[in-house]
Amino acid sequence: MAAHRPSSAKNSDYVFILWGDKFEEAEAAIFATELRRTGLCVKLIGLAGQRSTGVHGLVLLSDMTLGEALPLAHKAICVVIPCNAATAKRIENDPRILDFFQQANLNGAQFIMKQVDAIAEPFAAKLLIPTDSIMTYAEDDELTGFARHIAGVLLDAASAG
């Protein structure tokens, strides 16, 4: 078991995990757990209120709503979007999401989403996210290891900045 590595991220840095109806429960939980384990400040953001039901029927309670997170978006170092292409398509027309992503992008945030070639570039273009700011994971990736890798990348970037 790896030793806990204290966070060198600034107290004002946030990792946001979007949460809405039909999002992937396991992916949201793994990212939240692994990123919090390293000491990063991780917030689960409810897109349609505090509670949403995932694709497999699990209801998760978010830490804050999108409206509450918007004033903090400029402090984002990472935004995780744990859903499939069809679900991602549903959120791209929400002007609050556009605002949130633009503010996060201005802070140099890393965006993490499932590898969906058909949606990643149009989604990124519509939401004005540079494609080099998007990291993707495949359906068959060992997600816990990937989340731990992301935590290390974020901690290294925070200590360098």
C-alpha positions as CSV (number, residue, x, y, z in Angstrom):
1,M,0.0,0.0,0.0
2,A,1.4,3.4,-1.0
3,A,2.0,5.9,1.8
4,H,-0.2,9.0,2.0
5,R,1.5,11.9,0.2
6,P,0.5,15.2,1.7
7,S,-1.0,17.7,-0.7
8,S,1.1,20.5,-2.0
9,A,-1.8,22.1,-3.8
10,K,-2.9,25.5,-2.6
11,N,-5.9,25.7,-0.4
12,S,-7.6,27.7,-3.1
13,D,-7.2,24.9,-5.7
14,Y,-10.3,22.8,-6.5
15,V,-10.9,19.6,-8.4
16,F,-14.6,19.4,-9.5
17,I,-16.4,16.3,-10.4
18,L,-19.6,16.9,-12.3
19,W,-22.6,14.8,-11.2
20,G,-25.9,14.5,-12.9
21,D,-28.6,12.0,-13.8
22,K,-27.3,9.0,-15.7
23,F,-23.6,9.8,-14.9
24,E,-21.3,6.9,-14.0
25,E,-21.4,6.3,-10.3
26,A,-18.3,4.1,-10.1
27,E,-16.2,6.6,-12.1
28,A,-17.3,9.5,-9.9
29,A,-16.7,7.6,-6.7
30,I,-13.2,6.4,-7.8
31,F,-12.1,9.8,-8.9
32,A,-13.4,11.4,-5.7
33,T,-11.9,8.8,-3.5
34,E,-8.4,8.7,-5.1
35,L,-8.1,12.4,-5.5
36,R,-9.2,13.2,-1.9
37,R,-6.9,10.5,-0.6
38,T,-3.9,12.6,-1.7
39,G,-5.3,15.7,0.1
40,L,-6.7,17.5,-3.0
41,C,-9.8,19.6,-2.4
42,V,-12.4,17.6,-4.4
43,K,-16.0,18.7,-4.8
44,L,-18.8,16.7,-6.4
45,I,-21.0,19.2,-8.3
46,G,-24.7,18.5,-8.7
47,L,-25.8,19.7,-12.1
48,A,-29.5,19.5,-11.2
49,G,-29.6,19.9,-7.5
50,Q,-28.0,18.0,-4.6
51,R,-29.1,14.5,-5.6
52,S,-28.9,12.7,-8.9
53,T,-29.4,9.1,-9.9
54,G,-26.5,7.5,-11.8
55,V,-26.7,5.2,-14.8
56,H,-26.9,2.1,-12.5
57,G,-29.5,3.5,-10.1
58,L,-27.2,4.7,-7.3
59,V,-28.2,8.1,-5.9
60,L,-25.3,10.3,-4.9
61,L,-25.5,13.5,-2.8
62,S,-23.3,16.2,-4.2
63,D,-21.1,18.5,-2.1
64,M,-22.6,21.6,-3.8
65,T,-24.8,22.6,-6.7
66,L,-23.5,24.0,-10.0
67,G,-24.8,27.4,-8.9
68,E,-22.7,27.2,-5.7
69,A,-19.7,26.1,-7.6
70,L,-19.7,28.8,-10.3
71,P,-18.1,31.4,-8.1
72,L,-15.2,28.9,-7.5
73,A,-14.7,27.8,-11.1
74,H,-11.8,30.2,-11.6
75,K,-9.9,28.2,-8.9
76,A,-10.4,24.8,-10.7
77,I,-7.2,22.8,-11.4
78,C,-9.2,19.9,-12.8
79,V,-12.8,19.1,-13.9
80,V,-13.9,15.4,-14.2
81,I,-16.8,14.6,-16.4
82,P,-17.8,11.0,-15.6
83,C,-20.3,10.1,-18.2
84,N,-20.8,8.7,-21.7
85,A,-21.2,10.6,-24.9
86,A,-25.0,10.8,-24.9
87,T,-25.0,12.2,-21.4
88,A,-22.2,14.7,-22.2
89,K,-24.3,15.9,-25.1
90,R,-27.2,16.7,-22.8
91,I,-25.1,19.1,-20.7
92,E,-23.3,21.0,-23.5
93,N,-26.2,23.3,-24.1
94,D,-26.4,24.6,-20.5
95,P,-25.0,28.1,-20.4
96,R,-23.9,27.6,-16.8
97,I,-21.7,24.7,-17.9
98,L,-20.1,26.9,-20.7
99,D,-19.4,29.6,-18.1
100,F,-18.0,27.1,-15.6
101,F,-15.8,25.5,-18.2
102,Q,-14.5,28.8,-19.5
103,Q,-13.6,30.0,-16.0
104,A,-11.9,26.7,-15.2
105,N,-10.0,26.8,-18.6
106,L,-8.7,30.3,-17.8
107,N,-7.1,28.9,-14.7
108,G,-5.4,26.2,-16.8
109,A,-7.6,23.4,-15.5
110,Q,-7.2,19.8,-16.8
111,F,-10.4,18.2,-18.1
112,I,-10.9,14.5,-17.6
113,M,-13.5,12.6,-19.6
114,K,-14.3,9.2,-21.0
115,Q,-12.7,8.5,-24.3
116,V,-15.4,9.2,-26.8
117,D,-13.9,10.2,-30.1
118,A,-17.2,11.2,-31.5
119,I,-17.9,13.8,-28.9
120,A,-14.5,14.9,-27.3
121,E,-13.5,17.4,-30.1
122,P,-17.0,18.8,-30.8
123,F,-17.7,19.0,-27.1
124,A,-14.4,20.7,-26.4
125,A,-14.9,23.1,-29.3
126,K,-18.4,24.1,-28.3
127,L,-17.3,24.6,-24.7
128,L,-14.1,26.4,-25.7
129,I,-11.8,23.8,-24.1
130,P,-8.4,23.4,-25.8
131,T,-8.1,19.7,-26.8
132,D,-4.6,19.6,-25.1
133,S,-6.4,20.3,-21.8
134,I,-8.4,17.1,-22.1
135,M,-7.2,13.8,-20.8
136,T,-9.4,10.8,-21.6
137,Y,-9.7,7.3,-20.1
138,A,-11.0,4.3,-21.9
139,E,-13.9,2.0,-20.8
140,D,-11.4,-0.8,-20.1
141,D,-8.8,1.3,-18.3
142,E,-7.9,0.4,-14.7
143,L,-9.6,3.4,-13.4
144,T,-8.2,3.4,-9.9
145,G,-4.6,3.5,-11.3
146,F,-5.6,6.2,-13.8
147,A,-7.1,8.4,-11.0
148,R,-4.0,7.9,-8.9
149,H,-1.9,9.0,-11.9
150,I,-4.1,12.1,-12.3
151,A,-3.7,12.9,-8.6
152,G,0.1,12.8,-9.0
153,V,0.0,15.0,-12.1
154,L,-2.1,17.6,-10.3
155,L,0.0,17.6,-7.2
156,D,3.2,17.9,-9.3
157,A,1.7,20.8,-11.2
158,A,0.5,22.5,-8.0
159,S,4.0,22.2,-6.4
160,A,5.6,23.6,-9.6
161,G,3.2,26.6,-9.8
